[in-house]
Amino acid sequence: MFPEDGSEPFAVLPLGSIWPSHPEAEAIANVIWDSGSRDRDWGVTVARCLEIRTVADRHGRGVDALGNPVSKQEREGAKRVLKKIEECLQTLASHGIEGAAAALVRDGDYERQAAASSMRNAARAAVTSVSTTQGAPGAWVVRAGQKGESVRHNLETSVVTFAWDQLPDLRRFDAIDELKEYLKLEPDFAWLEGNPNKIGRHASQLWQFRTDVGADDLVVLPLKRRNDNSRIGIGRVIGPYEYDPGQVVGALHRIPVAWLANEIPRSVIESDLLKSINASGTVIRIQADDAVARLQHLANHQADPGPAPAARPMFILTWNPPLAGMTSEELEAHHAKCQSRIDGTDGDSKLEGWWTTGKRKSGISEGDEVMLFLHGSEGGIIADGFATSEIYRDGDINCVDVRWTKWVDAEDGLPSEALRQSIAPSFFAHGPRASGQQVTDEEAESIRSAWKELEAEPAALTGDEAGTKLIGTVAVPEGAIRRTEVNRYERSKWARTQCLKHYGHRCQACGLNFEDRYGRLGEGFMHVHHVIPINEIAGDPDYRLDPIKDLRPVCPNCHAMLHRPPDKTLTVAELVEVMQQEGGTADEA
């Protein structure tokens, strides 16, 4: 890492074999190889990491520098390289190498970068020089002249331009008021007549072009050709504003983009989005609902899906099997039957039926969202679906017809303690007291988000690695023992999800990451180890387990070694010490 000749410190970045199959990535690999020596093959400095990251970022989004699509394998390979680049920068930053810490500061969920947002934005602007926008990507129209004079140039050179060549580099202006003053006094802009409204309108567009249009934003280029203005192009911004006095007329002020699609007919665009695209001006922020997602869909499929429908109201229906005399074995069989009906393995892909709404006599409409809450010590949300009728009366019972779209075992659902303490505390603080209660929009969105997190995580594993009935950063009672053929402790998919969300999918003992080793095949795979063996705390009703404090991700080999001593369970630190004494490494795990 620290060459004896005093040259710049480096870290080792293996690029793998898939991504370098793309010519742009192959060129990077050749440069790294040619600049290396026998003892520093694949060595990268901070500057080299940033160069590689720019290309890998672009490939990860699916396009190369010319806007051509990259293969799915190359895209996945680029994403793996991005993770390795972050690790290289972390290594360099840990040794105090200049620029490495700032280079780590990018948009995303990096808990290790616990810096204030203002520092994060400043560092990102200074180091990556990629984006001056903050938050989610935006959507813009950037026209190529009154008659489309620059359309061909912009498409061929992968840029959008602002054709006011009389202006100097816009970066010389530190504030929009300085730009306004320039437009007011400069003879080339006498046609503005010193009118504050005209000056303000044009200065605002120039300032947006120079400052607000940022990396990952989508841009629409109206393809105006002679009398034809029936089509548009869509691109993704890949760099900041540039000024190049050596460019052709009308292209001095420019922003680099990767074109995603050209020749999209305006006829396939819904009226609200088309109205925003047709608004007057050279640089326009598109205001239509869900503009970014819709433009991306247009680029991929040449069809506008329209704005996303507003979320339907959410109602909680309840189920208390013991009241119906159902045993735990019958409950487990019922879960299995419901799941097989939904996934089609039971010969049917529908799970429908009526459900009681308790005292609620009205208010649920066809299409409204419903979630099923299971009462009891194993309780929580275990199913979601939607109403297929309004509430009706069947004898003395208020009912609604429901189609369930997902049904899971209790240990794979959202446990009641998590709902009560962190996900939807207002609604679940004392309930639900009865079936048919409506959740507020805010807490409904929180429930949806938590439910989607579980869908992204593989089903709970059997054995110690599966996680226990423990929730997020909430300490909850250990699950009861369920008796089947053998005793087994309940597992919580949510606890596993929270542990891996916090620590990542890297073994805390040997450092192995299965995705790094096996590519896509290993993505998301990792055991979860209980710091305190479950059989030691099963009888303690006061025990509370926090998955961030008491669970750790470990690979199967290290997991087995932690439990191998006959008289004790090793701690992760003790196993690391054993490996260090024996010379073990992550590469050998």
LOZA-469142 format. One record per residue: x, y, z of N, C-alpha, C in turn; residue in one letter. Coordinates in pm, whole numbers, plus 50000, padded with zeros to 5 digits. Layout:
XYZXYZXYZA/...
# end
This chain:
500824988150000500005000050000500865012550000M/502035012550067502925024050072504225020349999F/504325023449868505505019649791506795025249850P/507855017249842509135021549897509715033249819E/509315034749692509865045849614509185059149644D/508265059149740507615071549779506475075949690G/506115067649592505005071249505503685070349580S/502615074549513501325075949581500815062749636E/500295062649760499755050249819498605044749734P/498405031649740497385025349658496695014349737F/495555009749683494854998149735494674988349619A/494364975949651494224965649548492764964449508V/492484965649378491124965149326491014954349219L/490614942049255490374931849154489094934949077P/489174935648944488034939448863487174927448823L/487624915348854486874903648812487064900948664G/486284891648610486454887848470485284892048382S/484144895848444482954898648364482934913048314I/483104922548405482994936548364484034940248257W/485324936148270486324939848169486034934248030P/484984926248013484634921647879484084933147794S/483624944047860483204955847786484454963847748H/484524969047626485744976047581486184987347673P/485224995347725485615006347814486245001047942E/485674990347998486244984548120487554977448091A/487664971347972488914964747934490054974747926E/489744986847874490764997247866491245001248005A/490315001948101490685005148239491594994248295I/491214981648272492024970548323493434971048265A/493544974248137494864974848074495714986048132N/495064997548161495805008848218496335005048357V/495474999048438495904995048573497044985048564I/496894975348474497924964948462499254970848414W/499164979648310500394985248253501104994248351D/500335000948443500975010148537501475003048661S/501174990148671501554982648791502874975748776G/503214968048874504424959948873504074946848941S/505034938048952504764924849006504164925549146R/504524935549226504044936049364502864945449382D/502334951049273501174959749290500194958549173R/500034946049122499044943849018497664947849071D/496894954848989495564959549023495614970149134W/496744976649152496824987349251496154999949200G/495335006449284494625018549244494815029449349V/495035041449304495125053149391493715059049407T/493595069549490492315076249506491825081649372V/492715088249299492325093949170491845083149073A/492565071749071492175060948982490815055149023R/490565054249155489265049549202488135058249148C/488345071349150487305080449102487085078848952L/488165076848876488025074848732487225062148703E/487585051448773486915038748749485465039648793I/485225046548905483865047648957482955054748858R/483475064848788482655072148691482165062748581T/483065054348530482695045048423481765034048477V/482115028548595481295017848652479905022948688A/479815035248737478505041348764477645041348639D/478255045748530477515046748403477075032848357R/477985023148363477635009548321476585003548413H/476675006748543475685001548636474285006648605G/474215018448542472915023748501472475018548365R/473365010748299472955003648179473425009248047G/474285019748049474745025447922476245027947926V/476875028547805478275032347799478375047147763D/479585051847735479795066047712479065071147588A/478785062247494478085066147371476575064647384L/476125060447501474705058547520474195044947476G/475135036147435474725022747394474485014147517N/473515005047512473254996447629474394986647653P/474684983947779475654973647815474874961147852V/475534949747845474844937147873474494936248020S/473544927548051473124925548189474284920548274K/475104911548218476254906448293477264917348322Q/477524926048222478464937048242477914947148342E/476584949348338475974958548434476124953348576R/475864940448596476014934548729477474934648772E/478374931948677479804932348709480244946248752G/479704956548686480044970348722479574973648863A/478394968548900477874971249034478754964749140K/479274952849111480174946349207481484954149219R/481954959549107483184967549111482974980149194V/481784986149186481494998149266481614995149415L/481154983449457481274979749597482744978149636K/483534972349545484964970449574485694983949578K/485284993249493485885006649495485635013149631I/484415011749683484115017549814485035011549921E/485264998449913486144991950011487574997049998E/488034999149874489375004649853489495018549913C/488495026849888488525040449942488455040450095L/487695031150151487635029950297489005026150352Q/489685017050284491025013050328491985024850322T/491955032050211492855043550197492505054350299L/491185056350323490765066550420491215062850561A/491175049850594491565045550728493035048250756S/493825049650649495255052850665495525067750644H/494455075650637494625090050629495065095050493G/494855087350386495275091650253494385103150208I/494985113850164494265126050128493255123450017E/492055128250036491005127149935490155114749945G/490615104550016489865091950020488575093350098A/488625099850214487425101350296486375109550223A/486795120350159485845128550086485245120949968A/486055112449905485575104849790484505094849828A/484485090949954483465081349998482095087750009L/482045100750016480795107650045479985108849918V/479015099949904478125099649789476715097349837R/475735099949749474355097149785474195082249812D/473385078549910473125064449938473105061850087G/472865049350121472715045650262474035040350314D/475005049150342476285045150397476335049750542Y/476015040850634475965044650774477355048050828E/478375042950758479725045850804480095060350777R/479325067150693479635081050659478685090250733Q/478775090250864477845097850946478285112350955A/478285119150840478655133250838477405141650822A/477485153950860476345162950844476055164750696A/474795167250661474415168050521475145179350449S/475375190450514476065201350449477505197650414S/478175190650503479535185950475479515175650363M/478495167050363478405156750261478245163150123R/477365172950112477125179249983478355187049935N/479015193750029480205201449990481305192249942A/481525181250012482575171949971482245165549838A/481005162049820480625155649694480855165249577R/480505178049596480695187649488482165190049459A/482985190549567484405193449549485185181849491A/484825169749529485645158149491485155151549364V/483865148649357483375141249240483035150649125T/482705163249155482315172849052481295166848957S/480345159649014479365152748931478015159448938V/477555162549059476185167349070476105178849168S/475345189049130475085200049222473685199249276T/472935189049237471605187249291471665178449412T/470625179049495470545170849614469215163849615Q/469155152149676467925144749685467705136049562G/466435133049533466095124049424466365130649289A/466625122449185466845128049051465655136249005P/465935146348922464885154748867464705152148720G/463785159448659463505157948516463415171748453A/464025173248334464145186248270463865185248121W/463425196248063463455198147918464585207847888V/465455204247795466515213347750466435213847597V/465985225147544465795226347400467115229247330R/467165226147200468395227647122468255238647019A/467845250347064467685261746973466235263446931G/465895275646884464515278646847464015269546736Q/464895266046642464515257446530465185243746538K/465705240546657466365227546672467725227046606G/468415238646599469685239146527470725229446581E/470685226746712471745218546773471315204046800S/470145200046751469655186546780470665176046736V/471085176646611471995166346559473305165946636R/473865177846661475125178546736474955172546876H/473875175846943473675171047079473535155847084N/472815150146987472655135746984473985128746953L/474745134246859475985127746817477095129046921E/477085139746999478175141947096477735139447240T/476515134747259475995131247392476065143047490S/475415153947451475345165847538473985172347520V/473645181147615472615191247592473315204747604V/472835214447529473545227147519472615238947541T/473215250447575472505263147586473255272647492F/472565276847385473265283047272473475298047285A/473765303047403474095317047419475615318447424W/476235317947307477695318047301478295331347345D/477485341747349478005354847390478385354947538Q/477835345447613478105345147757479445338347786L/480145343047888481375336047931480995323648011P/482005316748062481795305148148480875309048263D/479745302348275478765305948378479285303648519L/480355295848533480905293248666481635305348723R/481815315648641482455327848693481495335748782R/480205332748771479195339748851478925331648978F/479135338049091478945331149219477495331449265D/476705340249206475305341349246474495345649126A/473205342649128472355345949014472235361048996I/472345368549106472275383149093473435388549011D/474605382449021475755386648939475465384148792E/474815372848762474455369848623473425379848571L/472455383248654471445393048613472095406548582K/473025410548665473715423348643474495423148512E/475105411748480475855410348355474915411748236Y/473755404948240472805405748130472255419848114L/472165427048224471645440748219472625450248153K/473925448348176474935457948131475615454048001L/475635441347965476375436847847475645440847719E/476345447647625475705452147500475095440847419P/475685428747424475145417647345473715414047386D/473305418447504471975415047552471095427347567F/471375437147482470595449547484469135446847448A/468905435947373467535432647333466635429347453W/467265426847570466475424947691465955438047747L/466485449247692465995462647723466055466047871E/466935459247944467045461948086465805458448166G/464865451348103463605447848168463855437448277N/463575440748402463855431348511463155417948494P/461935417948440461215405348423461855396648317N/462225402648203462895394948098464245389748147K/465005398448211466325394448260466185383348362I/465235384948454465055374848557464655361448500G/463785361548398463315348948338464465341448269R/465275348648192466375342148122467515338348217H/467775346848315468835343748412468475331248491A/467195329948523466765318148598467025305348521S/466755305348390466995293348309468485290448297Q/469285300948277470735298948270471275293448401L/470755298648511471235294148642470855279648669W/469665275848626469265261748639470195252848558Q/470525257148437471405249348350472795247948413F/473275258548473474625258548531474695251448666R/473585251948743473635247648882472715236048917T/471485236248866470465226948915470395213848840D/470665213848711470645201348635471875193248676V/471645181648739472765174148797472765159548758G/473805152848800474015138748767472795130448804A/472445121248717471325111848730469975118148700D/469925131348680468685137448633468385132448492D/467115132148455466725128848318466445141648242L/466835141748114466595153448029465815149147906V/464885157747867464125155747744464645165447640V/464975160447523465425168747411464365168247302L/463595179147282462645179447171463405178547039P/463035168746955463755166446829463085174546718L/463305187546724462685196646628463505196746500K/462885192246392463565191546263462645197346157R/463065208546095462235215445997460825217546053R/459835211345988458455213146035457995201646122N/458905192946160458545181246238459005182846382D/458075182946476458405183846618457645172946694N/457515161346630456635150946682457345140946772S/458655142446792459395132346868460335138846969R/460735130847067461665135647169462755125247192I/463845129547251464885120647300464955121847452G/465385111247517465505111147663466915106647699I/467565114047787468915110447830469065112047980G/470175106548031470495107648173471775115948187R/471745125948274472905134548296474015126548363V/475235127448309476365119848364477505128848410I/477305141848407478355150848452477835164848472G/478655173848527478215187548555478305196548432P/477825208548449477945218848346479395220748305Y/479625222648173480955225148121480915237348029E/482055244048016482205254947919483435251947835Y/483235251047703484345247547613484335257247496D/485195267647502485205277747395485655272147260P/486205259947258486655253947133485575246247060G/484365246047113483295238447050482665246146934Q/481805239246860481125245346748480135255746798V/479665263946707478725274546742477475268346807V/477065274346918475875269746988476105258747087G/477355254547106477625243047193478695245947297A/478945258847325479975262147422479545258647563L/478275261347593477735258147725477055244447713H/477525234547789477085220847764477045212547892R/476235202247891476165192547999476215178547936I/477125169847979477205156347919476045147547963P/475525139747868474425130547898474685117347828V/474025106947874473985094047805472575092447751A/472445091947620471105090947562470535077047584W/469345076447641468675063847669467775059447556L/467155069147488466255065947377466035078347293A/465905076447163465585087247071464335083446993N/463795093246924462655090946836461425085546910E/461165090547029459955086647102458815095647056I/457745090047002456645098546953455935105847068P/455635118247045454865125647145453475119447164R/453005112147064451665106547070451505096047178S/452615090347228452495080047332452595086047472V/452745099147481452915105847611451575111047659I/451255108347785449995113047843449945128347847E/448735133747846448545148247827449205156547936S/449185151848064449755160048171451265161248158D/451925150248121453375150648102453725158447976L/452955156547870453205163647745453045178647764L/452075182747843451875196947870453095202947938K/453695195548031454885200448100456065201248005S/456195191547915457285191447817457135202947719I/455905206547685455645217047587455715231047645N/455915232347774455975245747836457065254047770A/456855267147768457795275947700459075277547780S/460185279547708461475281447772462515272047716G/463765275247742464875266747695465195255847795T/465225259247923465485249548030464285249748123V/463595238448134462345237848209462385225748300I/462055227848427461895216648517460515210448494R/460475197448464459205190748436458455188648567I/457235193648573456465193648697455435182348706Q/455245174548601454215164248603454495153948712A/453465147948767453605137948872454405125948822D/455305120948907456095109048878456865110248747D/457345122448717457965124848587459185116048563A/460055114548663461285106848643460965092248610V/460105086048689459755072048665459075070248530A/458245079648493457525078548366458455080348248R/459395089748257460365091548149461255079348134L/461655073348247462465061248240461675050148170Q/460395049048202459545038948139459385041947990H/459245054447955459175058247814460445054347739L/461595056747803462865053347739462985038347718A/462485030647812462615015947804461565009447715N/460325015047719459215008047656458425016447556H/458805029047536458085038147447456585038547482Q/456305038747611454935039847659454955047347790A/453975056247808453865064047932452845057448023D/453265052348139452315045648228451385055248300P/451635068448286450825078148358451265079348502G/450715088948575451105090648715450685078648798P/451495075748901451175064648989449865067549061A/448995057749072447725060149142447965063049290P/447125071349345447245074349488447015061549569A/447755060349678447625048549763446185047549814A/445665035349810444315033149861444345032650014R/443225035250077443165034150223443545020050267P/444155019150386444555006150440443705002950563M/443204990750567442424985950680443074973350736F/443034971950868443584960150934442444950750971I/442484938850913441564928150953442284919151052L/441564913151142442224905451248441774890851246T/442624882551307442364868151312442884862851445W/442054855451515442434849651644442114834651641N/443014826551585442734812251567442304804951693P/442904807551812442464800151930440974801751960P/440414813551928438994815451952438144805951868L/438724801851754438014792451667438374778051700A/439144776151809439514762751849440614756651766G/441404764851696442454759651608443724757151688M/444314745251674445574742051741446744747751662T/447934747751723449124752951654449444744751530S/449204731351538449454722951422448474726351309E/447224728551344446234732251243446534745951185E/447034754951269447404768251220448534767251120L/449544759151151450684757651060450224751750927E/449334741950933448814735850810448014746050730A/447274754550801446484764950734447404774850663H/448504779050729449474787950666449984781750536H/450374769050542450914762350425449894761850311A/448644759150346447614758450244447404772150179K/447374782550260447174796050205448314799950112C/449544796850154450694800150070450644792649938Q/450284779649942450244771849820449134776549726S/448034781549782446974786849698447434799449625R/448194807949693448634820449632449704818049527I/450674809149555451764807149458451414797049349D/450224791149357449774782449249450134767949263G/450884764049367451274750049381450114741249423T/449004747549460447804740049499446834738749382D/447334742149262446484741349144445624753649124G/445754763349211444964775649201445884787149240D/445714798449177446574809749209445814820849279S/444674817549339443884827549408443584822949550K/443594832449641443164829749778442134840349811L/440884836449806439804845849824438844840949931E/438074850049984437064846250082436544858550153G/435594856850242435074868150318435814869150451W/435774881250508436394883450639435534893150717W/435454890950845434644899850927435324913450943T/434504923950945435024937450969434634942551106T/434254933351196433914937451332432704946451334G/432824957751401431714967151414431624976751296K/432634976351208432604985651094431534981150994R/430614990250962429504987050874429664993250735K/430625002450721430815009050592432235014950588S/432595020350474433885027250463434945019650386G/434775006650367435714998950286435124997250147I/435925000950045435455000149906436264989749830S/435724985349720436434975849635437774981749592E/438854974149610440204978749575440994984249692G/440354986849806441084991849922442054981049973D/443144985750030444194976650078443824970950215E/444064958150234443824951850364445064944050406V/445354944250535446434936350594445814927650703M/446324915650720445774906450819446694905650939L/446134908751056446884908351181446494895751258F/447514887851292447324875551368447514878551516L/446504875751598446594877951742447424866851807H/447874869551929448574859452007450054862552022G/450754853952099452174856152125453004855151998S/452474848251897453164847051770452664857351671E/451974867651721451184876451636451974886351555G/451234892451466451784902651378451054902451245G/451494910751151450894910951018451464899450936I/450584891150882451034879250810450534878750666I/449664887950625449124887350490448694901150444A/448714903050313448164915250256447324911650134D/446444920750098445564918449985444704930649960G/443544928749896442674940049869441224935449873F/440364944849903438934941849912438364940149772A/437514930249755436854928149626435354931349635T/434954937449746433564941549761433494952749863S/432364958849876432104967749988431644959250107E/431504965350222431034958050340429554954350321I/429244942050355427854937650349427514929850476Y/426254927250494425784920550615425434906050582R/426004896750660425684882550645425164877750780D/423844877250792423264874350923423534885951016G/424214883351127424544894051222426024897651215D/426694894351104428134896951090428374906850976I/429214916951001429664926150897430824919550823N/430744918750691431744911350613432244919650496C/433434915850447433964921150322434674909750251V/434534909150119435244899150040436664903950015D/437624894750024439044898250015439764888449922V/440674893749844441634885249773443004887649834R/443604877249890444924878349951445994876449844W/446994885249843448064884349744449374879149802T/449504879249934450704873749999450304869050138K/450804857250174450514851250305451774844250353W/452234847350475453474841550525453254835450662V/454204827150705454204822250842454424833950937D/454034832051062454164842851160455604847551173A/456574838151169457964842151187458524849851067E/457794849550954458244856950836457464869950817D/456584873350912455784885350898456334896950978G/455484906951001455844918651081455334916451223L/456194912951317455754909651452455094921451524P/454214917951615453414928251683454274938051759S/455374933451822456224942651898456854953151807E/457244949151687457814958851594456764968851549A/455564963951523454484972951483454164982751595L/454174977851718453794986151833454874996351868R/456124992551853457195001251905457885009651798Q/457835005651671458605013451575457895015651442S/457125006151392456585007351258455325015951255I/454345012751339453095020451346452645021451491A/453385028651574453115028651719451765034451757P/451295044351684450005050351722448865040451706S/448845033651592447745024351565447825012051654F/449025006651673449164993851743449474995351892F/449435007651943449735009652085448805001552174A/447545000652137446574993352218445744983952132H/446294979252025445444971251939446224963651834G/445494960151729444124964851699443074958351790P/442154966551838441124961551928440084953251855R/439884956351727438834949351652439214949251504A/438574940651430438824939851287438174951551215S/438784955751103438184966051020438624980151048G/439624982151135440064995751167440965001151055Q/440855014251030441655020650926442925026450985Q/444035025350910445325030650950445505044350887V/446155053550957446425066550898447335064950777T/447295074550683448105073650561449595072550595D/450035080150695451455080150731451895066450782E/451135060750874451525047750928451265036550827E/450305038350738450095028550632451325027750543A/451905039250511453115039350428454275032750501E/454365034750632455405028450712455245013250711S/454015008550720453754994150717454114988550580I/453724995550472454054990950337455564989750319R/456284999850366457734999950351458364988150424S/457914985550548458454974350624458114961050559A/456914959950505456484947650438457334944950313W/457644955650238458474954050119459894949850155K/460394954850268461724950550314461764935550334E/460704930050390460664915650411460594908150280L/459884913550180459784906950052461144905949984E/462004915850009463324915949945464284906150009A/464004901750131464904892650203464454878350183E/465384868750160464994854850145464224849950266P/463454839350247462664833850357463564829850472A/463004830150593463774826850712464384812950698A/465644811850739466364799350728466074790550848L/466294777750833466174768850947467484768851022T/467424765851151468644765351231468964778751291G/470124779251356470504790951434470674803451349D/470994801351217471294812951135470044820751094E/468854815551122467654821651066467264834551135A/467774837351252467324848951326466214844851420G/465894853051518464864849651614463754859951607T/462774858151690461624867151685461974880251755K/462824888051689463364900351746463284911251641L/463014923251683462584933251588463464945551584I/464004948651464464704961351443465604965051558G/465544977351599466304981751715465434981351840T/464304974151831463384972751943463684959852016V/463864960352146464084948252225462734941852253A/462574929152213461294922352229461504908952295V/460454903252355460604890352423460994879552324P/461794870252371462184858852289460944850452258E/460884844752140459724837052098459514824452180G/458284819952180457964807552252458454795652172A/458584784252239458964771952171457724765952107I/457804762851979456704756151914457044741251904R/456104732751939456354718351938455834712351808R/456754707251726456394699351611457024685751634T/457804680651540458484667951563459604669851666E/460224681551660461244684951760460964699151803V/461504703051918461344716951961462204726051874N/461664737251831462464747051759461994760951798R/462944770051804462614783751840462074791251720Y/461124799951745460584807751635461664816851580E/461564819051449462534827351380461804839651325R/462464850951314461854862851259462654867651139S/462024867551024462654872750904463004887550921K/462154894450996462384908751020463694911051096W/463954902751198465184904451275466404902151186A/466354891851104467464889051011467654900950917R/466544906050865466614917450774467294929450839T/466914932350965467484943951034468964942051063Q/469354929851100470764927051128471604929151002C/471164923250890471944924250767471884938250708L/470794945150732470704959050686471734967650758K/471974964650885472924972550964474374968850932H/474674955750930476064951350916476474948250772Y/475504945950684475834941750550476034926750542G/476264921850422476384907450399477854903150395H/478624907550491480044903750500480264897050635R/480934885550633481194878150755481994886550853C/481494887750975482154895951077483404889251132Q/483604876551097484794869551145485904869451041A/485604864350921486664862650820486594872850708C/485504880450697485404890750595484844886150463G/484424873550452483934868350325482594874750288L/482484878850161481234883550104480914874249987N/479784867249995479484857049896479264862849756F/478754875049748478564881149616479914884249552E/480884888849633482224891249580482844878349528D/482604867449601483234854749566482524847649452R/481174847549457480414839349362479554847549265Y/479674860749270478864868949181477404868649222G/476544869149122475114870249149474584858149227R/475204846549206474774834649277474824836549428L/475814843949475475984845849619475324858049676G/474624865749592474024878249638472994875649748E/473134882749860472184882049969472344870350063G/473344861650038473484849750122474414852550239F/473974849250359474814850350478474044844550596M/474754837350683474144832750807474074844250907H/473174842951002473074852551113473264844851243V/474214849251324474594842251447474084849751569H/473524842351664473094848151792474284848551886H/474614860251931475774861752020475604853252145V/474384852852199474094844252313473334832152261I/473794820052282473084808252231471624808352276P/470734805552183469314806452212468894797152326I/469494785352334469064775852438469444780552577N/470304790552588470694795552719469734806152772E/468924811852684468044822752729466564819852704I/466254807552657464874804352622463944805252742A/464424801652861463544801552977463484814553052G/464154824853002464194837653072463164847053011D/462024849153079460964857553020461334872253013P/462374876353087462774890453086463834893552981D/464304883052912465374885352815464854893452696Y/465604903152652465294911052534466504910752441R/466264908252315467364907252218467234918152112L/468274925852098468344936151996469224930751884D/468714929351760469504923151654470754931051617P/470764943951642471974951751613473054948651716I/472644946251839473604943651947473924928851960K/472934920151941473084906051975473134896551857D/473004901551734473114893051616474284897751531L/474934888451464476054891651376475994883151250R/476284889051133476384881051011477704873351008P/477634860450984478834852150971478624842250858V/479694837850796479594827950689479364814150752C/478884804250676478614790950733479824784650798P/481014786050738482214780050797482504785850935N/482514799150942482784805551072481664802651171C/480444801651122479324798651210479514784951274H/479934775351192480154761851245481284761951349A/482334769651322483464770151414483084776951546M/482194786851539481744793451662481074783551758L/480384773651701479644764051783480394750851802H/481574749651746482234736651751482764732551889R/483324741751969483784737452101482664730852180P/482914719152241481834711952308481334718652436P/482174727152497481804732652627481384747252623D/481444753752506481094767952502480854772152356K/480274783852340480154790152208481154801452202T/482024801152103483024811752090482354825052056L/482964835852097482544849052049483204851351914T/482674860751839483264863951708484704868551726V/484944876651829486304881551854487264870051884A/486794860151959487634848651990487964840651865E/486994839251775487254832051651488224839751563L/488104852851559489044860951482490464859051536V/490584858651667491894856551729492464842951691E/491604832651688492054819251648492594819651505V/491854826251416492284826751276493584834551260M/493744845151336494984852851329496174844551377Q/495944836751480497024828151530497404817451429Q/496374812651355496624801951259496894807251119E/496834820451103497124826350971495964825750876G/494734823850926493564822950839493174836650785G/492644836950662492194849250600490844847050537T/490254857950496488954856950429489054849050301A/490214850250230490364843050104490414828050125D/490754823850245490854809650271489564804050329E/488614813450366487384808950432486474801750335A/
# end
